[in-house]
């Protein structure tokens, strides 16, 4: 599973954990699933308070060379997860019910 870190020990990196290693609670929101061929869907979460800041943003979890976060599974691999983001476009805002009403 992934949890988008809120900026504590490892900055704001997406953290990857084996299922059950990080307990999800009522202060977390599920953003969706990452589909990987040959694997079960990988759930992605973020804190509710952080989601309020990011809800107008399209997020992509990517892998790049570098030192991984200390608490995340990729830490010793020479790779790290990062978040790439962009603002939602008008169609996406409407789809998610976030478009301003006139």
Steps between C-alpha positions, in 0.01 A plus 500: 500500500601865455444784742577854387714634782402832650855627537626349826822298510531428128364823357196466279600184317249228418579219742458135398431244773423130510128453570432524873823681588328842513161517664243707313242680710211744479742788440609344166323507163545242226597672176470188285689195381804455279452212257813296430489200266545179698443664841202581716396866484722725713295732722601866534411714805556851634394678818165679482658832598763472226234396247328835555810669352550249215142422392526724190820326390568197279772292668731249333731273700825457307832319557834676443863430587599618845495423868160375616319612812614333822164345589398397148573163337714648220755655740787254433442459124665810353159618380242724664134583458398855421170678442447687175203733505294731285177689555184321390358628172142624464360162390667324794370760745147437370545122514605515867234756591758769575411749226380838628125550472366818353 
